[in-house]
Amino acid sequence: MDINIEYWDYGKKTAYTCTWDDYCIDSWKKIIKYANKKDIKNSFFINNGYCEAGKFQSNNLITPETPVSSDDILFFKKIINEGHEIGGHTMYHEDCRDLTDTELEKDCLDWINTMENYNLIKKNQGLSFSYPFGVRPKKLDIIKKYFLGARAHGGGLNLKNPKNIYRLKTVNLGKRTYLQKLNNSLDEAILNEKILIIDGQGINNEGWNPIPENIIFNHFDYVFKKKDNVWITTMINIIKYTIQRNNLSLNWEINDKNIIIKFKKIKFNFDVIPITLSFNFKIKSCIQNNKIIPIENNYIRTSDFNHIIKIKL
């Protein structure tokens, strides 16, 4: 008899996320409209209303002094409620290599405080980060202090248990992205059980290297068809699940035709997400903290790591 913490939600073979940088807000509204039809969750790494790499609205480049508009704030609140993610990308698209530790820390704090004031993030929720220009700072200490994980730009697929969640790799999107090659990346991720993070800026003519909308939308169709094998989620959820999986351990014992599962006590400094437990034997019911936990194909999910789980055989 075995009870295991699955690598991904409901035992999926791989985790997939679609991520976007540089505040291409007009593109993102179109992307969200289509992605929601296919339940594709996206992660958006935003600055404070400005990105010199390519923010265009009505063909006018927004200046560094331009704050996030009230319409943009409402849009971001809406997509957060729909399960998408807002992540960090510095205040003004700074190259992290050019900042001192003091400057980088101030930038991180300014971004967090600004987003909290907009009510786009909350304390202790856990945040992810995208390095501007795809390049990391010389030292990662400050990023690690304020963010749970981060990605760069390019590099391909990630191991299913990444060696360093502050050095996550991506498959890039852009003008020369071929649909078949992009879909092949997903097939390879499923076959080899690796993580696929794709990253872009905008679509059509918006942003530094925009991908044609028909390519990304057709890719979303393909991802949706593969959903039985793919956990389609946000980047922060991939990071959180990885941290939780690598730090949680459980003990279990059989007691009068019941199995009692206990997690080793551990305190996470972020809002946790459900992890999946799998069983290689039939179970009849599952209760935790006086609540019934649904059973699906001998999988259960829980984010309560403090109370015992009682399994009836």
HUCORRA-V809854 format. One line per field, one symbol per residue. phi: phi as a letter, one per 20 degrees, with the letter a starting at -180 (. if undefined). psi: psi as a letter, one per 30 degrees, with the letter a starting at -180 (. if undefined). A space follows every 50 residues. Layout:
# HUCORRA-V809854
phi = ???
psi = ???
This chain:
# HUCORRA-V809854
phi = .ccceffcglmffbdcbdccdmmeffffffffgefffdleecddddeenb bffqecclmdffegeffffffffffffffffeoecdcebmfclefffedf gffffffgffffffffffmeccfmfncdbdfgmmdeffcegffffdceab cdbnonedgfcgfbfdcfdcdfdafdfegffffffffffffdldedddbb dbcmddofbfegfffffffggfggfeffdceebeffffffffffgfdebc cbbeblmcdddceffbdeebffcfddddcebfcebbcblmcfefdclmdc cbdedddfdddee
psi = kkkljlelkhglflkkkklklghieeeeeeeeeeeffghjklkjjlaigk jffhjkkhgkkklffjlkleeeeeeeeefeffglkklkglehhkjfffkl eeeeeeeeeeeeeeeeefhfllkgfkllkkkkggkllekgeeefefkfll lbjafblklfikejgghkllkkkaegkkeeeeeeeeeeeeeghlkjjkka dalcgkleikkkefeeeeeeeeeefgfffkjjaleeeeeeeeeeeffkll kllkjhglkkkkkkkkkkgljllklkklkglkkelkkkhgkkkkkjhgkl kkgjgfllkjkk.
